[in-house]
Amino acid sequence: MSSKSVADVANTEPEFKLVEHTCPNCGHQEMWVFYEVRDVPVHSCLMMPTRQEALDFPRGDVVLGYCENCGFITNTEFDSKWSAYAPNYEDQQSFSPTFNQFALDLANRLINKYNLRDKDVVEIGCSKGDFLVLMCELGNNRGVGIDPSAVVGRVQSPATERIRFIQDYYSEGYSEYVGDFICCRHTLEHIYPTAEFVGTVRRSIGNRPTSVFFEIPDMGRVLKDLAFEDIYYEHCSYFTPGTLARLFRASGFEVTDVYLAYGDQYLLIEGEPVSDLSGKIHPFEESPEEVKQDMKYFATHVQGKINHWKEHLKTAQEAGKRVVVWGSGSKCVAFLTTLKTENQVQYIVDINPHRHGQFIPGVGHEIMSPEFLKEYQPDEIIVMNPIYCAEIQKMLDEMGVSTELIPLS
């Protein structure tokens, strides 16, 4: 631990701590710690069969550090021994019409832009295979999906006859599966050695003209919107447009595009493998100094938002209101365990049928189906992701459930 004071970094509270910690993005040896959440579940999407198993789930600490050299943010207390993804890791989002439309539009755009018709598509971290199946359906492509949580047969489609699913973590051992296009959606944020991983992808491609596409959460939005619900243990790596682009260039990719999507929640990058970089900087990139300013804003103001939600739940409980959370995934787990108010929410609802009857790690609540609300008739529903409010309201209207929707952001 360094003896440097906060005055070296910022002129505002709270105090930041300079720690000796190697940045996994650029190798810099120091990071500034600016946010801590202790004793949180080390996974939020591993479904537990009983309440007791959910309550006894292993816990760890989130201690976010900022690298002044490249702007990258990571959990300095992350322990890779908890990276145990398996078929019971349930993160499938394709039961949402809103998300499905986004995925459809994205797949069509990538297919048209890269002429992915009758081609070979590889998806690293394919989860249950929804997007890879879509890419193969729409473009009559062949696919390989690599993910330890893959479930063969979960997604029904004639295109699955042209897809091979490999239940494993991606490594250079799978370099034979490169194809014409590599996509990797919502995986890089789960990987601690980020430079090593992207470098592995680049070495696997070699001299082949394989385009790459990655999609992850945007940390810039999290910092600006004080979105503490988007910070949880298995997300050990947090990117902004600039930190992501700098990593890809350092790994041997020419960055062809960087942009936001899905209500500006997702950060997307496209690139091409090259031997000689042009040095071109994408206009959407920000500097490490700009990330620092957003980091300082977050560190200074996030406790106010946390206190607001603590008071909201306390007031609702005292008034005897029936409070439900819609969305049982990582945002829900981070929201409740950060606030330490799990007992002030009665029920958790989710549209994913594979979650129903399962229990949330660290929280212990059973996940209910939306139909449960017909009988329960809650006074308010806290929506973990506001982008789903319209489709949720439509479902409630169809079920005859009259309640107040309160988006988290």
VOGU-3710 file (C-alpha; in Angstrom, 3 decimals, decimal comma):
1> mssksvadva> 0,000/0,000/0,000  1,340/3,407/-0,942  1,459/6,353/1,424  0,339/8,784/-1,300  -2,672/10,858/-0,308  -5,878/11,622/-2,148  -4,494/15,064/-2,957  -2,223/13,417/-5,511  -5,253/12,272/-7,487  -8,309/14,309/-6,647
11> ntepefklve> -9,481/17,362/-4,779  -12,654/15,731/-3,620  -13,849/13,114/-1,159  -13,787/10,193/-0,676  -10,135/9,333/-0,254  -8,661/6,957/-2,788  -6,033/4,369/-1,979  -3,089/3,686/-4,235  -2,319/-0,039/-4,220  0,381/-2,110/-5,824
21> htcpncghqe> -1,596/-4,102/-8,344  -0,774/-4,998/-11,935  -3,296/-3,727/-14,451  -4,387/-6,769/-16,509  -5,007/-4,485/-19,483  -1,647/-2,676/-19,818  0,690/-4,054/-17,126  0,983/-0,827/-15,115  1,949/-1,647/-11,522  -0,376/0,646/-9,534
31> mwvfyevrdv> -4,126/1,186/-9,312  -6,308/3,625/-7,411  -9,041/1,933/-5,347  -12,255/3,993/-5,477  -15,195/1,691/-4,666  -15,673/-1,288/-2,358  -18,525/-3,717/-1,711  -17,715/-6,481/0,720  -19,208/-9,922/1,238  -21,103/-10,392/-2,027
41> pvhsclmmpt> -21,880/-13,681/-3,813  -19,122/-14,694/-6,211  -21,706/-15,614/-8,840  -25,114/-14,133/-9,489  -26,429/-16,333/-12,301  -25,650/-19,806/-10,949  -29,073/-21,097/-9,996  -29,408/-22,829/-6,635  -31,999/-25,592/-6,059  -32,713/-24,678/-2,418
51> rqealdfprg> -32,919/-21,526/-0,336  -30,275/-22,729/2,094  -27,787/-23,470/-0,673  -28,395/-19,983/-2,026  -27,803/-18,386/1,383  -24,667/-20,473/1,943  -23,240/-19,520/-1,447  -19,536/-18,477/-1,374  -18,851/-14,768/-1,041  -16,055/-12,421/-1,977
61> dvvlgycenc> -15,196/-8,731/-2,159  -15,454/-6,191/-4,936  -12,688/-3,593/-4,688  -12,553/-1,562/-7,878  -9,219/-0,110/-8,959  -8,557/2,440/-11,685  -5,391/2,353/-13,803  -4,067/5,865/-14,373  -1,959/4,658/-17,309  -4,707/3,242/-19,540
71> gfitntefds> -7,991/4,051/-17,757  -8,959/0,412/-17,185  -11,024/-0,567/-14,126  -10,888/-3,980/-12,476  -11,765/-5,777/-9,252  -8,415/-5,916/-7,468  -9,745/-8,606/-5,101  -11,004/-10,933/-7,838  -10,056/-14,580/-7,403  -10,250/-16,675/-10,573
81> kwsayapnye> -10,939/-19,831/-8,560  -14,593/-18,754/-8,498  -14,827/-18,636/-12,310  -16,826/-21,834/-12,360  -19,243/-21,422/-15,253  -21,403/-24,464/-15,908  -24,731/-25,379/-17,556  -26,583/-24,105/-14,437  -25,175/-20,631/-15,152  -28,456/-19,179/-16,399
91> dqqsfsptfn> -27,995/-15,877/-18,250  -30,224/-16,459/-21,273  -32,048/-13,244/-22,253  -33,900/-14,431/-25,326  -37,251/-14,693/-23,539  -37,558/-10,910/-23,810  -39,114/-9,501/-27,015  -37,085/-6,306/-26,516  -33,807/-8,178/-26,309  -34,729/-10,484/-29,189
101> qfaldlanrl> -35,374/-7,510/-31,462  -31,994/-6,063/-30,542  -30,277/-9,386/-31,262  -32,115/-9,754/-34,578  -31,166/-6,257/-35,708  -27,558/-6,780/-34,643  -27,253/-10,139/-36,401  -28,700/-8,756/-39,630  -26,376/-5,772/-39,530  -23,257/-7,891/-38,983
111> inkynlrdkd> -24,280/-10,371/-41,675  -24,818/-7,611/-44,213  -21,715/-5,617/-43,259  -19,331/-8,589/-43,363  -21,153/-10,585/-46,057  -21,608/-13,517/-43,694  -23,508/-15,879/-45,933  -22,493/-19,515/-46,231  -19,528/-18,683/-43,989  -18,001/-20,039/-40,774
121> vveigcskgd> -18,885/-18,116/-37,615  -17,276/-18,720/-34,233  -18,766/-17,400/-30,994  -16,581/-17,301/-27,892  -18,737/-17,379/-24,784  -21,888/-18,380/-26,672  -23,912/-19,141/-23,516  -26,932/-21,219/-24,583  -26,327/-20,417/-28,260  -29,146/-18,002/-29,083
131> flvlmcelgn> -27,103/-15,476/-31,043  -24,964/-18,033/-32,848  -28,089/-19,883/-33,958  -29,510/-16,596/-35,205  -26,354/-15,834/-37,195  -26,466/-19,276/-38,778  -30,182/-19,096/-39,505  -30,153/-15,679/-41,143  -26,976/-16,175/-43,172  -27,116/-19,917/-43,795
141> nrgvgidpsa> -23,796/-20,059/-41,974  -21,943/-22,786/-40,124  -21,076/-22,184/-36,495  -18,904/-23,198/-33,573  -19,892/-22,076/-30,076  -17,409/-22,364/-27,204  -18,696/-21,914/-23,650  -18,607/-24,078/-20,485  -22,262/-23,168/-19,819  -23,489/-24,228/-23,272
151> vvgrvqspat> -26,479/-26,567/-23,285  -26,771/-28,535/-26,487  -30,368/-28,564/-27,684  -31,572/-25,656/-25,545  -32,264/-23,545/-28,635  -34,407/-25,343/-31,173  -33,615/-24,590/-34,810  -32,800/-26,454/-38,028  -29,587/-24,386/-38,049  -28,246/-26,332/-35,060
161> erirfiqdyy> -27,376/-29,131/-37,501  -24,657/-26,805/-38,792  -23,395/-25,800/-35,333  -20,949/-27,497/-33,014  -21,100/-26,559/-29,317  -18,001/-27,087/-27,193  -18,511/-27,057/-23,410  -15,198/-25,507/-22,469  -13,336/-22,248/-21,904  -11,802/-20,709/-24,992
171> segyseyvgd> -8,063/-21,170/-25,409  -5,437/-21,252/-28,129  -6,124/-24,970/-28,314  -9,239/-24,060/-30,288  -7,381/-21,950/-32,846  -8,539/-24,332/-35,568  -12,009/-22,865/-35,028  -11,427/-19,370/-36,354  -13,594/-19,194/-39,419  -14,533/-16,032/-41,249
181> ficcrhtleh> -15,917/-14,140/-38,277  -15,428/-14,272/-34,499  -17,980/-12,775/-32,147  -17,737/-12,573/-28,381  -20,677/-11,085/-26,510  -20,764/-10,389/-22,768  -17,772/-12,557/-22,010  -14,719/-10,283/-21,812  -16,066/-8,579/-18,677  -15,899/-11,974/-16,929
191> iyptaefvgt> -12,223/-12,457/-17,786  -9,540/-11,028/-15,517  -6,409/-11,374/-17,730  -7,922/-9,226/-20,475  -4,741/-8,561/-22,478  -3,835/-12,238/-22,353  -7,294/-13,254/-23,575  -7,537/-10,792/-26,479  -3,947/-11,665/-27,371  -4,936/-15,330/-27,487
201> vrrsignrpt> -7,713/-14,522/-29,941  -5,284/-12,546/-32,099  -2,656/-15,329/-32,115  -5,336/-17,877/-32,976  -6,295/-15,894/-36,057  -2,731/-15,616/-37,293  -2,618/-14,359/-40,880  -6,205/-15,259/-41,673  -8,532/-12,356/-42,640  -10,968/-12,977/-39,784
211> svffeipdmg> -12,998/-10,021/-38,533  -13,850/-9,802/-34,836  -16,787/-8,332/-32,924  -16,989/-7,954/-29,128  -19,862/-6,679/-26,999  -19,656/-5,835/-23,285  -21,297/-3,488/-20,752  -20,174/0,134/-20,971  -18,453/1,283/-17,777  -18,751/4,909/-18,844
221> rvlkdlafed> -22,518/4,731/-18,349  -22,092/2,949/-15,005  -19,852/5,735/-13,720  -21,971/8,601/-15,031  -25,313/7,081/-13,971  -24,003/5,794/-10,610  -25,241/2,347/-11,669  -23,953/0,370/-8,685  -26,313/-2,451/-9,661  -24,020/-3,165/-12,621
231> iyyehcsyft> -21,014/-3,892/-10,418  -20,762/-7,458/-9,172  -18,170/-10,095/-8,509  -18,063/-12,105/-11,719  -17,716/-8,893/-13,697  -14,058/-8,402/-12,890  -13,196/-6,200/-15,910  -14,835/-2,861/-16,760  -14,314/-1,115/-20,086  -14,991/2,283/-21,592
241> pgtlarlfra> -14,653/2,911/-25,360  -11,088/4,167/-24,997  -9,820/1,411/-22,708  -11,340/-1,238/-24,964  -9,934/0,258/-28,164  -6,468/0,689/-26,658  -6,469/-2,967/-25,596  -7,428/-4,163/-29,087  -4,753/-2,084/-30,770  -2,138/-3,296/-28,314
251> sgfevtdvyl> -3,203/-6,860/-29,161  -2,735/-6,398/-32,925  -6,214/-5,386/-34,115  -7,049/-2,349/-36,209  -10,172/-0,908/-34,571  -12,702/-0,283/-37,325  -15,597/0,834/-35,130  -16,528/1,508/-31,503  -20,083/2,419/-30,521  -22,878/2,030/-27,962
261> aygdqyllie> -26,184/0,175/-28,294  -29,177/-1,094/-26,327  -30,060/2,152/-24,622  -26,348/2,986/-24,504  -25,839/0,144/-22,009  -23,657/-1,995/-24,273  -20,241/-1,171/-25,690  -19,446/-2,753/-29,062  -16,176/-2,932/-30,937  -15,240/-4,257/-34,374
271> gepvsdlsgk> -11,738/-4,929/-35,587  -9,460/-6,537/-38,145  -6,182/-8,397/-37,490  -3,194/-6,507/-38,884  0,568/-6,748/-38,745  1,117/-2,983/-38,993  -1,241/-0,664/-37,120  -2,181/2,623/-38,733  -2,217/4,412/-35,408  -5,708/5,730/-36,122
281> ihpfeespee> -7,698/6,659/-33,012  -11,474/6,285/-33,180  -13,260/9,592/-32,473  -15,512/7,894/-29,876  -12,558/7,039/-27,637  -11,987/8,973/-24,428  -8,675/9,523/-22,639  -7,612/7,948/-19,314  -7,943/11,415/-17,785  -11,599/11,577/-18,834
291> vkqdmkyfat> -12,225/8,157/-17,278  -10,572/9,445/-14,095  -13,012/12,336/-13,895  -15,976/9,986/-14,299  -14,463/7,671/-11,703  -14,138/10,536/-9,220  -17,745/11,566/-9,867  -18,929/8,012/-9,206  -16,872/7,638/-6,036  -18,148/10,940/-4,685
301> hvqgkinhwk> -21,851/10,492/-5,418  -22,692/6,767/-5,506  -23,362/6,507/-1,782  -26,136/9,052/-2,167  -27,912/6,835/-4,674  -27,399/3,769/-2,466  -28,863/5,661/0,502  -31,830/6,752/-1,605  -32,761/3,162/-2,394  -32,208/2,010/1,177
311> ehlktaqeag> -34,624/4,678/2,350  -37,105/3,812/-0,396  -37,251/0,143/0,620  -37,401/0,991/4,319  -40,295/3,387/3,780  -42,179/0,864/1,647  -41,716/-1,824/4,288  -42,943/0,460/7,072  -45,994/1,291/4,985  -46,745/-2,409/4,516
321> krvvvwgsgs> -46,341/-2,234/0,738  -45,892/-5,347/-1,348  -42,625/-4,797/-3,191  -41,432/-7,023/-6,037  -38,239/-6,900/-8,070  -38,560/-7,722/-11,784  -35,383/-9,332/-13,086  -33,519/-11,991/-11,106  -30,124/-11,693/-12,771  -26,917/-9,931/-11,859
331> kcvaflttlk> -28,442/-6,470/-11,477  -30,901/-7,823/-8,912  -28,188/-9,603/-6,938  -25,938/-6,526/-6,945  -28,843/-4,230/-6,054  -29,981/-6,226/-3,025  -26,599/-7,332/-1,700  -25,081/-3,855/-2,051  -27,992/-2,345/-0,131  -27,983/-5,236/2,394
341> tenqvqyivd> -31,778/-5,088/2,274  -32,672/-8,504/0,883  -35,464/-8,949/3,432  -37,239/-5,753/2,432  -38,256/-7,223/-0,926  -40,801/-10,019/-0,793  -40,520/-11,628/-4,212  -38,355/-11,712/-7,340  -39,970/-12,207/-10,754  -38,342/-13,242/-14,041
351> inphrhgqfi> -39,637/-14,207/-17,482  -36,967/-16,879/-18,013  -38,756/-20,206/-17,295  -35,431/-21,923/-16,596  -35,082/-19,723/-13,514  -38,507/-20,398/-12,035  -38,415/-22,328/-8,783  -34,668/-21,736/-8,420  -33,049/-19,602/-5,734  -30,804/-16,557/-6,106
361> pgvgheimsp> -27,204/-16,890/-4,846  -26,514/-14,826/-1,748  -30,102/-13,536/-1,618  -32,044/-16,753/-1,054  -35,307/-15,637/-2,671  -37,168/-18,058/-4,893  -37,648/-16,841/-8,453  -41,298/-16,591/-9,433  -42,947/-16,461/-12,849  -44,802/-13,293/-13,892
371> eflkeyqpde> -48,118/-15,166/-13,586  -47,565/-15,207/-9,820  -48,372/-11,490/-9,796  -52,002/-12,126/-10,792  -52,667/-13,430/-7,294  -50,085/-11,407/-5,383  -51,045/-7,992/-6,823  -47,965/-6,019/-5,689  -48,064/-2,341/-4,795  -44,868/-1,613/-6,688
381> iivmnpiyca> -42,422/-3,387/-8,975  -38,821/-2,233/-9,087  -37,555/-2,891/-12,614  -33,857/-3,715/-12,707  -33,408/-2,574/-16,311  -35,579/0,326/-17,522  -35,265/-0,767/-21,151  -37,820/-3,498/-20,368  -40,475/-1,251/-18,804  -42,693/-1,129/-21,905
391> eiqkmldemg> -42,810/-4,903/-22,383  -43,323/-5,445/-18,640  -46,225/-2,996/-18,582  -47,787/-4,800/-21,535  -47,571/-8,141/-19,707  -49,055/-6,637/-16,553  -51,943/-5,121/-18,486  -52,655/-8,474/-20,132  -52,629/-10,194/-16,719  -54,839/-7,561/-15,107
401> vstelipls> -52,165/-6,498/-12,634  -52,370/-2,848/-11,606  -49,218/-1,632/-9,916  -46,534/1,058/-10,016  -43,461/0,358/-12,116  -40,315/1,962/-10,714  -37,253/1,726/-12,976  -34,004/1,370/-11,074  -32,072/3,983/-13,040
//
